[in-house]
Structures are given as C-alpha cells and as structure tokens.
Amino acid sequence: MSRRATAWRALIAFAVVAVSLFLALTTPARLGLDLSGGTRIVLQAQEAQGRTPDAESTDRALEVLRQRVDALGVAEPQLVRSGSDRIVVELPGVQDPREAAEVIGRTAQLTFHPVKGEARKAAPQAEDGSRTLADPDRPDAFLELGPPALTGEGVSDARPDFDATSGEGWAVALSFEKKAAGAWTKLTGEAACAAPGDPGRRVAIVLDDRVVSAPGMRETVPCGTGITGGSTQITGGFDAEGARELAALVKGGALPLPVDIVEQSTVGPSLGADAIRAGAWAALIGLACTAVFITAVYRLLGLLATIALSLYGLISYAAIVALGATLTMPGIAGFVLAVGMAVDANVLVFERAREEYGQASRRPKDLRRPLARGFAKAWSAVLDSNVTTLIAAGLLFALATGPVKGFGVTLAVGVLASMVSALVITRVLADWALGRGLVRRRPQATGMAGKGRLRTRLEQRPPRLMRSSGRWLLLSGGLLLVALAGVGVRGLELGVEFTGGRQTQYATERPVDAETARAAVSAAGFPEAVVQRADQDGASLVTVRTGPLEDAEERRVRAALAEHGGEVTVERDDLVGPSLGAELRDKAVLALAVAVGAQLIYLTVRFRGTLALAAVVAMAQDVLLVVGLFAWLGKPVDSVFLAALLTVVGYSVNDTVVVFDRLRELRRLRPGAPWETLGDLAVGQTLPRTVNTGLGAVFVLLALALSGGGTLTDFAVALLAGITVGIASTIFTAMPLAVRLERRRGPAASTDRPRKRVREGTGAVV
C-alpha cells in the first residue's frame, strides 16, 4: 500500500469536505420559482413591419423589459434571452401575474401629437402618422391628431407623482432629453396660440394607439414660447398603481418588436414550501433506509460508506450553490435520486473486494490489499455506469426547458459528487479503518470476509438462464406489445406543456368532489375541460386543464368553483401557447432519439458492437414499457416525465454495462467457453450488486413517491418502474440478445480493449 497515494487521497478528501462545508454555510441556495413562489413568463418576439426578430433586437427588448421590471419594484427579478427570439422573465413573489404580464409585454409606443380638431369616429393611421382616436376626457368623442411631434425615445425619466393640475390624485411626471425638450417646447408653444376652448389648444399623449391624456395649455403658457424646462405631467385620473405602471412603461421605452406571451407559470409560496419539505423528508428517509441496508449487508464498510454518503450530500449541495445553479422542484428529485445512485459505486467496489478476499489462497494479513484491488477492478464499471448517466443529464440540460434543466444540473452534479464520495472519501475512511489492529483481527466485521447469502447461493447453484434465451426474448416481446397496446388503446395523456393550453390548480376552502367540480366548470362554459381532484397536506386541490384560456375566463372558472368550495386560491397556473407546446413536444422526441444514439455511440466505443446493440435494444424496451405503463394508468406525460424517461435511459444502460463489463472480463479469462456459459456467469456474479444497488435507489424513490406529492409522485413512480424493468431487461433481454448475436458472429477473438492489469499489492493500475 503506497503511503504517499493514501496521504494524497486524504488531503484531497479533507480539502473537498472543508470547502464544501464553507460554501454550504456561507452561500445561500438560489431557489427556483416553483420552490420560492412567483411567476415565470416566456415572451416570443414577433415579426413587425418587415423586421425579423434576431439576437440583437431581442437583446434590446430585454433591456427595455429590465427597466420596466425594475420600475415595478420586483425583488431580484431574472431576465435572460433564450435563443434568438425569446426572453424568459422570472418574477419572485409575484402571485398575480396578469398586471405584470400586461406591463412588460406591451410595446409601449409613446408619441406626442398636436390636436387638429374633433371628429365623429376613429380613423386608421395615415402614412404621415396622423390619426383619429377616442378622447379620454369625453365619452363617444374623438380627436383628430396630427403627425407625431415627439416620441417616447426622447423621454429621459418617468415617475409617479401627485397631480399638480387638480391638486389631488396621481399623474406621471416626465423629463425630456435636451433635443426632445426643444421639440416639446415647440409643440406646446404652437398649441398655446389656439383660442381658449379650441381643440387645437390640446396636446395628445398616445400610448399604444390609445390617448392616455390630452391636456390643454393653461392661459399662463405664452403663445410661441410653450412649456420650458424639459418636463411635464401626464394626467388622466390615475390611481397610485396605474401611475406607477404607466411610468414603468414610459421609462422602459418602446420595445423594438412586439412580443407575445407563449408560456406563463405561477406558483404559490405554500406549494413551493410543501415541495421543499417533501423533498427534505424523502432525502432523510431514503438516506436512513439506505444507510441501514448497506450497513447490514457490508457491516463496517457499509457504515463507512454511509458516512461518505452524508458527506456526498454536503458536497453536492455546495457544488450547486457554488455554480449558482437554481434549485428547482425536479432538481430536488434529482438530488434525492442521486443519493440512491451514489450507492452504486460503493457496492461495485465492495463486491469486488469480497471477490478478491475470497479468491486469495490464504487469509490476507492486510485487508487493505483486497480492497485496493476491488477499487482498481471496479473502476471500469464505475466509469461506464456514470458516463451513461451523465449523457442523460447533459441531454436534459441541453434540450429541456424551465425547471427540468435544474434536474439535469442536479443529476450531473450528483453523479460527479458520488464518484468523489465513493472513490476518494470512502477509500480514505476504509484505508484508515482497515489499518487498525482491532479490525485486522476481526475480518468478519468488515463485511469483506463474508460472501453474502445471495452470492453463496449463486455459487452453489449458478443460474442457467441463457440456455432459454429465445424464451426470455419472446416474453420481453410480449410485455412490449402490452405496453404498445396501452399507447394505442388508451393513448398518452399529454400535459399542457406538450399540447398548449392552460392548467390551473386551485385550493378550495371546503372539499369539493370531482363530479361537482366538473359540473361547475362545465356550467361556467368549459364542458371539455379536464377536471381532477386531490388532497395534499390537508388541502383540497382541484386541477382544471383546458385549451387556451383568457384571464377573464379563468376568473369565471374560479368563481364557479367558489360557489361550492368557498374561498378559492390559485396554487399553480400554467399557460403554454400552442406553438410552444408543439416545439416542446418535438424537443422531447428529439431528446429521446439523441439519448439512444449517444448511448449507442458510447457503448460501441467501450464494448463490441453486438453488446452495444443489445444494451440499446434493452434500453429502448425499458423506455417503451414505462410509457406504456403511464398510458394504461392515464398519468400525465409532461416535461418532468421526460426527465424521468431520460433518467431511466441512463439507469438502464448503467445496469447493463456492469453486467457486460463482467462478460467482457470473463471472455478474456475463458476465451473458449460458450457464450451461454459466460452469460450465466456474468449475470450470477453481478446479481448481488444489481440487487443491492437497485434496493438503494428503491428506498429513496419510495420515500419520494410517498411524501413527494403531485408531480414528484408521478416522477418517482416512473423511475421505480424504470429501475424494475431495467434490472429485468438486463437479465432477460440484453444478455440473451447479446448471447444470440455473439453466437451468430462466431468464435472470433474479442475486439475489446485489453484491461490494464493491477500491480500486485498496491492496487495501482499499470
């Protein structure tokens, strides 16, 4: 055992833990809106007057919107450009997004016009900019306006102020740039020359094709001189809120292109708090169950791995806050899931160490030697299994949108942290513990000396599954047909993200049964709406999903539910435009296709082409089985379900590559053995790892399913199904198919890259 290598690992482990602890204590986590509560709006820039949206015009629009949002007084808003023509606006704490959406989404074309006279009706804008618009001061009256003499670009500042004209109410105080101040003086000077009572004595202030104010010049304003000083007031009977919003629009200026709201999501603060609490409980319960299980199976080594898992949680959290990543609801699920997956590397190493201890001709005096060999021989399987999961996480980040991106980040961070936890921290702790004299004298207590009941039984009666490979493939095909029948017969319940429309979750003061809620929504004018009811944390929730729904129509639905349920509050409100829904649906299909292709390429590089093909076929089967299950159950298929599917892809390949890695090793050791025999041996030797790793993840997912609620429950159900079928498909689909493909290929020598051998006594790879 190299003391220098051990010292370096200990130093690295100490540094990582110390830095992680410092970051966790000093850097607050950045919570997504689905956890902290607030509104998320996605704006799509539109083509106007022959101008096509591009990155430059969208960036200018983003700066205009930033000024508007800042003027609204929202704390810590986030505005980012997405692609070349979209802007994502996140407004923490904003629970009623309608007014905010109206303010930030308007084009705010502000112009100042001379008034030529009065007209009987409105008229469209002429080429010179003149128009006829409604008079804000008199109903059913219209003003004939001349071409604009000044635009909003000349306004340097706008702020709410008291109405100086009436002495009561609110107005908007404007300040002009130097050149614009001269234009304003000229405009007001010409208006002051008109006779008292003449409409020409007024100046019209037009915002987005509407006259918001048309003040007349006071008698004190000199003809030809006008209003000097570069400032004025917009009056119009505003209240404080109206004056503030108008000031925000004017100060922000005009958007270079009009924008449409293609997605809008609002989450109440209580819903986010419930998600945090549920995720925390799931993590604690799952970690506790996993700790008890792994300690019972691997004794001292399991206890040390549990300590390393706790530190893994600290490292993962510190990495997330250090990166400035946003922690979302799916991100919590990814964090909890990674706890279960972090067990995998430890199990791989411990099972290898058990093998090395059992294969020794005599009992090793230094228990660190078989452990070092276990680390060295498990490295290939650990690398392959984690890379496949990282591929899935990378695709989530690249192709997903919104909070699901947070899941991709959290999952990737979790995978990397689990490798540090297992390969560095666990090894440092194990090296120290196994070097103690008390431990050396009691090898049974380490968990390395015992083979375990499952491994002992498999050695006494090895499985002979591959002799019936055709039968297993037929069984797998039958299950696949049942899943596809579910998709064909029941169809997929696509979520609002993929179809477009509006989905609102209401909390009612009194419980309302599903039939009553459906009847109320139908009576409100929406008989085609999908209405579901659920109870969560003592609250009665009603979810209404419709097509595109205006705000006034949504208020009608809320009022209808209030007649039966008392006070109704909006817990979550998601609005997705049809074009965005189609785009997200296409991205989901693309993500799955790219995932399959990426895994195939990686596996082909790491293994024989036949093995790679068998692994990908089993992975595709797992995905289709989970999709079919959700079709039969009628559960929603949304972006969170897509995250679950891509995770199933990573986990399925993860499990298969461990078995194939052992098959590859056995092929080198026994080149003349039949493929059926090698397949049975590979399955038998890795089955303890498969069962132990699967149970570690199942504990966490069960905790998430039972305490997560809503979307997280469906996410956990999808992953539980994926892990179950993933374990089965490795044994009954991937391996039988690989055996048949290799048997048809013939007894050619292995094309795998030779494994590096382990230097005796050190565990160093050479």
N, C-alpha and C positions, 0 to 999 in steps of 0.2 A: 504494500500500500504506500503510495507516494505521499509523504507528509506535506510536500510543497503544494501538490494539487489539492489536498484536503484543506490546507490553510487558505489557499486562494478561494475555494468554494465558500468557506466560512466567512471570509472577508466580503465576498460579493453578496452573500445572503444577508449579512448584517447591514451592509450599505443599502440594499434594496428595501429591507424592512424599516430601517431608520428613516430613509427618505419618504417612504410611503406613509409612515406614521406622522411625519411632519406635515406632509401635504394634506392628509386627512383631517388634521387638527386645525390647520390654518386656512384651508381653501374651501369655501362653501360650494356645494354641488349646484349646478345650474339645472333647474327643473324645467321640463317641457310644459307646455300649456295644458296638456292632458293630465298633469300632476298638480300644477300650481293653480290652474283655473285661468281662463281668459279666452281670447278669440284669435283664431288664425284665418287670414284671408289671403287667397291667391288671386292676383289680378293678371289678366291677359291683355296686353297691348293690341289694339286693333288698327287695321289699315285705315287711313283717312286722307282724302284729297290726294290720292296717288302716292302717299308716303307709306312705305312698308316698315313695320317695326324691325329694328335691329338693336344690337347690343348698345350702341351709342345713345340712341333715342330712349331706350329703356333705362339706361343709367341716369339720363337727365330726368326722366319721370320719377325715378327712385328718389332723387334728391328733393324734388318738389314734394313728394309724399312724405319724406322725412321731416320737412319743415312743417307740414300740416299736422303730422302726428305729434311732433314736439309741442306745437301750439295747443293741441288738445290736452296736454298735461298727463299723458300716459307714462307711468314709471317704467323705465328700462325696456322700451319697445325694440323689436328686432325687425329690420328690413333688409332683405337680400334679394339680389337678382337670381332667377333660376332660368338657365338657358338664355336665349337672346331676346325673348319677348314676354317673360313672366316675372312678377315681383311677388315675393312672399312677405306678408306683414303679420307679425305676431304682437298682440297687444295684451300683456299680462293684466289680469284683474278686470278686464272689460267683459261684463256679463251680458250686456245688451248691445250687440254689435251693429244694430241697424243704423243708428245715427252715425257711428264711426265709419261704417261702410259707405254711407251716403256722402260723408265729408271727404274721405280720402279717395273715393272712386270718381268724383266728378271732375270734369275737365277744367272747370273754373276759368272760363274765358271772360275776363273782366274788361269792359270797354266803357268809355265816357262819350256821350253823344250830345250835340246840340238838338233842341226840340224845335221842329219847324212849325208844328201846329197839331191839331187834333184830327182824328179820323173816326169813321164809324165801325171799322172792323180791322182785324190784323191782316198784315200783308207779308209775304215772304221777303227775305233779304235780297236786295238788289246787288248788282255787281259792284257798285261803289260802297257797299256796306250800309246804305240807308235801309230802314225797315219800319214797320208799324207794329207796336207791341202794346199790351194791356197797360193801362195807367194804374200804378199800385195804390193811388190815393182815392180813386173813384171807381166803383164797380161799373162794368159794362161800358167803360170809356177807354179810348185808345190814343196813343201818342204817335205822331209821325216824326221819326227821328232822322237826322242827317247822318252822313258817314261818320265813323268814329274819329274823334279828335285826339284820343289818348287811349292807351291800352294798359292792362294791369302790369305789364313789364316795367312801367315807369314808377310803380309804387315801391318805395323803399321799406315801408313799415306799415303794419296794420294792427290795431289793438282795440279791444272793447273799452268803451268809455261812456260816461254819462252824457245824455242828450243835452247839448248846450242850447238848442233851439227852444225846446219846451221846458227845460229845467227838470224834467222827470223822465224816467225810462232809460233805455240804453241805446247807444249808437256805436258806430265803428269809426275810430279816428284813423285817418290816412295821412301818410307823409310821402312826398314825391321826391324822386331823384331830381338833380339840377335841371336837366333838359326838360323832363316831364313837368317840373314846376312852372316853367315858362309856358308850356302848352296849356296847363291848367289855368294860368293867369289869363291867357288869351281867350280861352273858351268861356270863362266866367265873365270876362270883360265885355265880350260880344253879347252875351245873354243879358247883362245888366243894362244894355242900351234899349232893350224892348220896353214897351209901355207896361205899367203895372196891370196885372190881370191877363196879359198876353201870354199864351203858352210858350212863346219863344224866350220868355224870361227864365225858363226852367232848364236844368241840365240833367239828362237821364244817365243813371249809372246802371249798366246792364251786366248781369252775371248769368252766363249760360242761357242766353236767349230769354231772359226774364228781367224786367225793370224792377230792381230791388229798391230803388229810391230815385225820386225826381224832384230834388229841392229847387225852389225858386230863389232868385237872388234878392237879398234884402235891399231895402231902399238905401242903406248905407254903403252898398257896393258901388263904386264910381263906374260910370259908363266908360268903356275902353281901358280902364285900369284893372278891373277884376279883383279876384282874391289873391293876394300876395302871401308870401311866407312859405309856400310849398306844402300846405297842409289843408285838410278839410275834414268834414264828418259825413258819413253815410247814415241817414236817419230812416226810420221806417217802422217804428213801433216794436222794436226788438225787445225780447227779454234778455236776461244775462247770458243764458245758454245760447240763444240764437246769435247774439252779438259775438260771443266767443268763437262759435263755429264759422261765422262769416269772416271774422278776422283771420282765422286759420286758413281758410280758402284763399283769401286775397293775398295774405303774406306768402303763402306757398307758391303762388303764381299759377300759371296755366300749364297743364300737362301738355307735352309736345304731341302726344297722341291720345285719343280716347282709350279708356280701359274698361273691361268688363270683369265682373266677379265670376270666376269659374269654379271656385271652391271656397267654402266658408265653414268653419268648425268652431263651436263654442262649448266649453266645458266648465261646469260649475265647480267652485272650490271644494265642496264636500265630496264630489265624485273623485277628484284627484287625491284628497286626503284618504279616502277609503282605499284607493289603489295602492298608495304608499304603505298603508297599514297592512293590507292583504299581502303585498309583496314581501314586507319585512317578516310577517308571521310565516309565510311559506318558506322563506330562506332559513329562518331559525329552526322550524320544524323539520324541514328537509335535511339541513345540516346535522341536526341532532340524530335523526334516524340513520343517516348515512354514517355518522361517527360511531354509533352503537354497532351497526352492522359490520363495518370494516374493522373495528376493534375486536369484535367477536371472531371474525374469520382469521385475521392476521396478527392478533394479540399485540405485542409490543410495537411491531412495525405499523400495525393499523392505528395504534394510539398516536404514534409519531406522525403518521400521515394525516390524522385528524388535526393535530396542531398545525401542520403545514397548510391544511385546507383553510383553517381560520386565518392564517397569515395571507393565504391566497385571496380571501375576501378583502382584506385590507389593501393588498397590492392592486387588485382590480379597481376598487373604489378610488384609490389615489391616482391611478393612471387615467381614469375617466375625468376627474376634476382637473388634473394637470393638463390634459388635452383640451380642456374647455368644452368637452362634449356635452350635449344636452341629454339629460337622463329622462327618458320617456316611459310610458306605461309598458309598451313592448320591450323597452330597454331593461326594465325591472325583471320581466320574464326571461330575457336573455341572461341577465346576471344570475338569477336563480337557477336556470338551466345549466349554466356553465359550472355551477357548484357541483352538480351531479356528474357532468362530463369530466371535471377535474380529477375525479376518482380514477378515471380510465388509465392514465399514465402510471399512477401508483400501483394499480392492480397488475398491469403488464409487467412492471419491474418485479413486484413481489412474487408473482407466479414464476417468472424466470429464475429468481433467486432460489425458490423452492426446488426447481428442477436441478439447478447447479449443486445445491446441497445434497439432494437425493442421489445424483449421479456420481458423487465423489466416492472413490474406492474406500476411503475411511473418513471418519468424522473430522471435519476441518477444525484446527485449533483456533484459527482466526476467522470468525464469522463474517468479517468484512470482505473476504475474498469471494465467496459465492454471491454476496450482494453486489460487489463491483462487477462481476461477470453478468449478473442479471441486468444491471443498468446498461452495460455495453451491448448485450444481445437484444435488449428491448428497444434500443434507440431507433432502429429502422422502423419498427411497427408504430412507435410513438410519433415519429416524424410523419409517416404516411397518413395516419389517422387524423392528426391535427391539421395537416395541409389541406385535406379534403374538406374539413370544417371551415377552414379559413377561406377556401374558394367560395363556399356558400355565403359566408359573411361578407366577402367582398362584393358579390353579386347583389346582395341586399342593399349595400351602401350605394352601389353604382346605379341600380335600376329602380329601387323603391323610392317612395316619397314620404315626406312628413315624418311622423313618429317612428315608422318602421325602419327608417335609416338609423335611428338610435339603437334599435335591436341589433342591426348589423355591426355597429361600432362596439356595443357592449359584448356581443358574442366574440368578436375578434380579440378584443382586449382580454376577455376571459380565457380564451384558448392560449394566448401567449403567456398570461399570468399563471395558468395551470402548469405549463411546461417549466416555468421558473420554480413554481412551488414543488413540483414532483422531482425534477432533475437536479435542483440545487438545494432547496431548503430541506426537503425530506432526506436527501442524501447526507447533508451535513448533520442533521439530527441522528440519522441512523448510524453514520460512522462514529459519532461520539458515543452513542449508547452501546453499540456492539463492541466497542473497545474497552468497556468496563469489565472488570474481572467477574463481578456478580452475574452479569449477563452471559459471559462466555461459559460459565459453569452450568447455565440453565438454558440451553439452546431451544428447548421446547417452548419456553416462554416468549421467544422472539417471534414465533409464527413461521419461521423458516424451516424448522426441522420437521414439521408435520405436513403431509401432503394434502390433507383435507379429505373429507368423505367423498366428495364428488370425484376428485382426481383418482382416489384409490379404487372406487368402483369402476371408473372408466378404464383403468389399467387392468383390472381383473376381467372385465367383460367389455372390450372395446366395441364401439358401435360398428355395425356393418350396413350403413345406410346407402353407400354408393353403388352396391350391387343392384339396388332397385331405383336407380337414378331416373329411369323412364317413368316409373310410377309417381315419384315426387314431382317431376316436371308436369305430368298430367294433372295432379292435384293443384299445383300452383296455377296452371292454366284455367282450371275450373273456378278457383277463387277470383281470378282476374275477370272471368266472364260475369260472375255475380256482381262484381264492382261496376263493370261497364254497363250491366243491365240497370243498376241503380241510376247511373247518369242518364241512360236512355229513357227509363220509365218515369222516374221522379224528377229528373232534371236537376240542375245546380241552382241553389238559392243565392244568386249573385248579390253581393252587398251593394249599397248605394254608390260606393266608390267606383264600381265597375259598370254600373248601369246609368248613373246620373240620377238626380232627383234629390229628395230631402228626407232625412231621417232624424226625428226629434224624440228624445227621451224625457218624459215628464215624471215628476214625483207628485203624487196626489196626497192630500191631507187625510182622506179616508180611502180604504181599499176599494178598488173598482175591478169587478171580474172582467175577464176577456170579452165575453159576449156583450156586456153592457158598454164597454169601451168601443167595440167595433160598431155597435148600433149608434152610439153618439157621434163617432167620426163620420159614419155614413150619412147620418142626418144633417151633418154640417156641410155636406156636399161632396164627400170623397168616398164613394162606395167601393172604389177599387183599392183603397189604402190597405196596407198590411199592418195589422194591429197585434201586438204581443204584450203580454203582461208578465211581470216577475216581481219577486220580493227579494230585497237585498239589504242586509244590515238593518232590518226592521222597517224599511221604507217600501212603499208600494209604488212600483215603477210601471209606466205604460210607454211602450215604444211604438211610434207611428211612422211608417215608411210610405212615401208617396212619390209621384213624379215631381217635376219642377213645381215649387210652391212659393207664392209670393208671401211677404211678411204679413200682409193683411189676412190672407187665407190661413196662415199658421195661427194667427191670433184667434181666428174663428174656431179652429180645432181645439185650441186651449180652452176657449170659453165653453165649448160643448162638453169637454171632459170635466170642467169645473162644476157643471150642473149636477154631476153625480159624485165627484170626488172631493168637493170643497176646494180649498186653495190649491192651485196648481203652479208648480215652479218648473222651469226648464233646467234639467240636469246636463243635457248634451244636445247640441243642434248641429247637424252636419248637412251641408248643401254642396252638391257637386254638379257642375254643368254636364250636359250630355257629351260634348266633345271631349272634355277631360276624362269622363268615365270611359269612353271608348279608348282613349290613349292609355289610361292606366290598365285597361284590360289587355291591350296589345303588349304593354310592357311586362305584364305578368306572364303571358305566354312566352315572350322573348326571354325572360329571366329563367324560366324552367328549361327552355331549349338550350340556352347558353350554359346553364348548370350541367346539363347532361353532356354537352360537348366538351366543356372544360374538364370534367371528371374523366371522361374517356381519354382525352389527350394526356392528362397527368398519369393515369393508370397505365397507359400504353408505354409511357417513358419508364415507369418504375417496374412494370411487370411484362410478361409475354402478352401479345395482342389478344390471344384467346382468353386469358384470365381477365384482361381489361374489359373485353366484350361481355363476359359472363357477369362481372360486377355491375356494369352499367345496365344490363337487362334486369338484374335483380333490383337495382335502384329504381328503374322506371316502374317496375311492378309495385314496389312499395308506395310510390307516389300515387299511382292509379288506385291502389287499394284504399288509401286514406281519402282520396277524392270520392271514391265510390261510397265509403262509409258516411261521409258528410252528406252525400246525395240521398242515401237511404234515410238518414236521421233528419234531413231537412234543415241542417245547420247552415248559417250564412258563410259564404265564401267571399272574403274580403282581403285587404292587404295584410292583416295580421295572420290570416290563414295562409297567405302566400309565404310569409316569414316562416310559419311552421313547416310548410312543404319544403322550402329550401333547406331548413334545418334537418328535416328527415332525409333529404338527399345527402347531406354531409354525414349524418349519423349512420345511414345505411352503408355508405361506402367505407366509413370508419370501421364498422364491424367486419365488413367483408375483407378489407385489406389486411387486417390482423390474421385472419384465417389463411388468406392467400400467402402472406409473408411466411407463415409456418409451412405451408405446402411447398413454397419455393425452397426453403431450407431443407425439408425432407427430401426433395428431389435431388439436391446436391449430395446429401448423405447416402441416399439409396437410389442411384440412377437407374437400376434395372427393375425396380419394383413396379407393379401395375399401378396405374393412376387411381383405380378404385381403392386400393390399399392405402396409398398415400393420402387420398382424400379423407378416408375414415380416420386415419391417424391425426391429420391436421385438425379435423373437427373435434376429435376426442381430447387432444392436448390443449386446445384453446377454449373448450367449452367452459371450464371454471372461470376463466377471465370474462367470457361473454356473459355468463350468468351474473357474476359479481358486479361487473360494470353496469349491466342493464338494471339490476336492482338499485344500484346507487342513483341512477337517473330517475327510476320509477318513484323512489321515495320523495324526491324533490317535486316531481311533476304531480304526484298525488296530492301533496300539500298545496301546490298551486291550484289544482283543479278544485279542491275542497274549500279553499279560502280566498281564491282569486276573484271569483265573481265575474259575470258578464263575459267580456271579450277574453279575459285571461283564462277563464274556464274552458272556453272553446279551443283556445291555443293549446292548453295543457292536454285536452282530450285528443287533439290532432297528433301531438307529439307522443303521447302514450301509445296511440295506435301505431304510429310510425316506428317507435322503438320495438314494439312487439312483433310487427310484421318484418322489421329489419333483421331481428335476430333469427326469425323463422326462415326468411328468404336467403340468408347467408348459408344455412344448412340445407334447405330443401330446394333452392333454386340456383343460387350462384355456384355452389360446389358441384351439384350434379351436372349442371350445364358445362362447367369448366372441365369436368372429367370426360364428358362426352366429346367436347371439342378437342381436347388433347388426345383422346384415344383415336379420333379420326385423323388427327395430324400425324400420328405415328410416333415411334420411339426416338425422335430426334433429340439431340442433346439440348439441354436447357440454354436458352439465349439470355437468361437473366445475368445481370452484372454480378460478378463474384463478391460475396460478402467479405468485408475486411475481417481479419482474424484478431482475436483478443490476446494481447500479451499476457502470458501466464503470471498470475499473482498480482497484477496491477489493475486490471480492468481497462487499461488504455487501449484504444483502437489504433491498429497499425496497418 
